[in-house]
Amino acid sequence: MERVHDGKSKILIFTETKKGADYLTRSLRMSGWPCLAIHGDKDQKERDWVLAEFKAGRNPIMIATDVASRGIGNFILITLSLMAEIFIFQNF
């Protein structure tokens, strides 16, 4: 993570499952990384808040299920493991 997060970039990580998104978010937060999860088990108000935090850069790492990746273009893909893929977006 140190190699891809320069303190200014926003990072979006996709996981296969909601449980995986929550697990990865918890693990990263326990390691001191500012991140939040967004997926279908969260109510709309919480999803809106997570997205606003991410866009504003207050939590520059967002974990989402891979379903959320549909329809998103212009990204760089870096495969970390079978569990997650990081998509670094240039224009958030």
Secondary structure, DSSP 8 states (H G I E B T S, - for coil): -TTT--SS-EEEEEESSHHHHHHHHHHHHHTT--EEEE-TTS-HHHHHHHHHHHHHTSS-EEEEEGGGGTT--S-EEEE--SSEEEEEES--
